[in-house]
Amino acid sequence: MKPFHYERASTVEEACSMSTESEESCFLAGGTTLIDLLKLNVMRPAKVVDVRNVDMDTVDLLEDGGILIGANVRNSDLAWHQKVRRDYQALSEALLSGASPQLRNMATVAGNVMQRARCPYFRDNYSPCNKRSPGSGCAALGGYARSHAVLGTSEHCIATHPSDMCVALAAFEAKVRVEGLAGTRDIPFSDFHLLPGDRPDREHAIDPGELITGVVLPPNVEGASSVYLKSRDRASYEFALASAAVSFALVEGRIAAARIALGGVATKPWRAFEAENCLEGNEPSSELYEEAAALAMEGAITQPDNAYKVPLARGLIVRALAIARERVEAQV
Amino acid sequence: MKLINRDEGALARSPSSEEVAQTSIELRVNGRRQVVAVEPREVLLDTLRERFACTGVKKGCDHGQCGACTILLDGRRVNACLMLSVMAEGCDLRTIEGIASENGELHAMQQAFLDHDAFQCGYCTCGQIVSAVGMLNEPWSADPQSLAESMSGNLCRCGAYRNILAAVSDVKRAGNRREASRDEDL
């Protein structure tokens, strides 16, 4: 690990000005991504700004019925939070399916949103990787790509976005609240993570010196139920090969407010808008689920090692929709 | 395929070790107050092992993937390998060395591991026991599937999982029974 300067901030303003003083700085909260990548020398900041003393560690109920999740709220606290378990079940399930109990006790909501790729070529600090070393190439293309993405890829990067939590946040149409010296703004979740395109090193729509201070969740749709399903190489403590967060309500027997988001298969937390449109206003049936699942995976670009992800994700979507329907009907 | 030298690329120059200010931290380790000056990059796992002789905190994978370094930080189980020591400022830390009572009486979890022969080589055992003690403070149910999931952050390469889960389950269920009888008394 390379040496770095370390400073503790106690307010948002302090954190933002500390981070803008140095060209290569990064924020430290739970540390589970950062310290891992510091040890690998994949991240080499000149300065680390510790924001754990900044007051943003509560889950607040909003007037509209939604919630504001403080950036420093631990993954485990959010997963077990009573309102999250009741109104945003897929979020609780996604959190509990991620990492281990120890890591969830450390990892924060903002840190999870900023989580970095698990691509082995990114992490080895040696292979060509446009994300780590822009312009060097992509060793995953033509390499061992079993865990890599099939949606949202480019010819410069096929690294999978690893988060479970973000998939559920995408489905619930969360907004990421960022604050900087210029003010506060809420970024819609679909716009927050960037597609790799020809700049895989740029991962977020956040400007230098801006700090995530929270995540805003809109109120749960009346009568809606949600579920998070995850497929992986072992039953626990493993990243997704494919995952799906789905949510919908039934109005007079027809699907309303359908949401489908995918993990493990895309370069960012992936909303399947066309699949949602296909469900909307129709009576639920397994044929309809199959149709939606096929639409969700349309346009997938596969490598020899990861072509299995297309049928795997389709199957997960169909199962998740069936479970969501059971949950909707159990509510009544 | 062109391999990239690890020091190429548009990265900021890291400061030298001499340029970086040492930070003095105060913390409690197994009930004892400690003050120590550390470089920001020093990792808590190393501080515990090298400076406080808590060698029961094991360095397995060193990347948060095995759980051998599990400690309790203000009562919550965490991986010491993924924390900088400066992050422990003002915290109360407990390692396997501080799990038994002062008079030497074993914690119920330690006794259960003995009773169930819940280890083979023993390397992961300290982390397993501390993790299981931390688990008791979390809202897991006592059914086997939930308990297995609750202990998924600790790997055992010998594969002693059956006996580990039997030990953990015993303590968890005894705790539940105690809570139930206390509720009846109220």
Boltz contact constraints between the chains, C-beta under 6 A:
constraints:
  - contact:
      token1: [A, 1]
      token2: [B, 41]
      max_distance: 6.0
  - contact:
      token1: [A, 2]
      token2: [B, 14]
      max_distance: 6.0
  - contact:
      token1: [A, 3]
      token2: [B, 14]
      max_distance: 6.0
  - contact:
      token1: [A, 3]
      token2: [B, 15]
      max_distance: 6.0
  - contact:
      token1: [A, 3]
      token2: [B, 17]
      max_distance: 6.0
  - contact:
      token1: [A, 3]
      token2: [B, 20]
      max_distance: 6.0
  - contact:
      token1: [A, 3]
      token2: [B, 41]
      max_distance: 6.0
  - contact:
      token1: [A, 5]
      token2: [B, 20]
      max_distance: 6.0
  - contact:
      token1: [A, 6]
      token2: [B, 40]
      max_distance: 6.0
  - contact:
      token1: [A, 6]
      token2: [B, 86]
      max_distance: 6.0
  - contact:
      token1: [A, 23]
      token2: [B, 12]
      max_distance: 6.0
  - contact:
      token1: [A, 24]
      token2: [B, 12]
      max_distance: 6.0
  - contact:
      token1: [A, 31]
      token2: [B, 82]
      max_distance: 6.0
  - contact:
      token1: [A, 31]
      token2: [B, 83]
      max_distance: 6.0
  - contact:
      token1: [A, 32]
      token2: [B, 64]
      max_distance: 6.0
  - contact:
      token1: [A, 32]
      token2: [B, 82]
      max_distance: 6.0
  - contact:
      token1: [A, 35]
      token2: [B, 82]
      max_distance: 6.0
  - contact:
      token1: [A, 36]
      token2: [B, 63]
      max_distance: 6.0
  - contact:
      token1: [A, 44]
      token2: [B, 11]
      max_distance: 6.0
  - contact:
      token1: [A, 44]
      token2: [B, 14]
      max_distance: 6.0
  - contact:
      token1: [A, 46]
      token2: [B, 12]
      max_distance: 6.0
  - contact:
      token1: [A, 80]
      token2: [B, 139]
      max_distance: 6.0
  - contact:
      token1: [A, 100]
      token2: [B, 152]
      max_distance: 6.0
  - contact:
      token1: [A, 100]
      token2: [B, 153]
      max_distance: 6.0
  - contact:
      token1: [A, 101]
      token2: [B, 153]
      max_distance: 6.0
  - contact:
      token1: [A, 102]
      token2: [B, 70]
      max_distance: 6.0
  - contact:
      token1: [A, 102]
      token2: [B, 77]
      max_distance: 6.0
  - contact:
      token1: [A, 102]
      token2: [B, 78]
      max_distance: 6.0
  - contact:
      token1: [A, 102]
      token2: [B, 79]
      max_distance: 6.0
  - contact:
      token1: [A, 102]
      token2: [B, 153]
      max_distance: 6.0
  - contact:
      token1: [A, 103]
      token2: [B, 64]
      max_distance: 6.0
  - contact:
      token1: [A, 105]
      token2: [B, 76]
      max_distance: 6.0
  - contact:
      token1: [A, 105]
      token2: [B, 78]
      max_distance: 6.0
  - contact:
      token1: [A, 106]
      token2: [B, 78]
      max_distance: 6.0
  - contact:
      token1: [A, 125]
      token2: [B, 6]
      max_distance: 6.0
  - contact:
      token1: [A, 128]
      token2: [B, 4]
      max_distance: 6.0
  - contact:
      token1: [A, 133]
      token2: [B, 4]
      max_distance: 6.0
  - contact:
      token1: [A, 133]
      token2: [B, 9]
      max_distance: 6.0
  - contact:
      token1: [A, 136]
      token2: [B, 4]
      max_distance: 6.0
  - contact:
      token1: [A, 236]
      token2: [B, 149]
      max_distance: 6.0
  - contact:
      token1: [A, 236]
      token2: [B, 152]
      max_distance: 6.0
  - contact:
      token1: [A, 237]
      token2: [B, 152]
      max_distance: 6.0
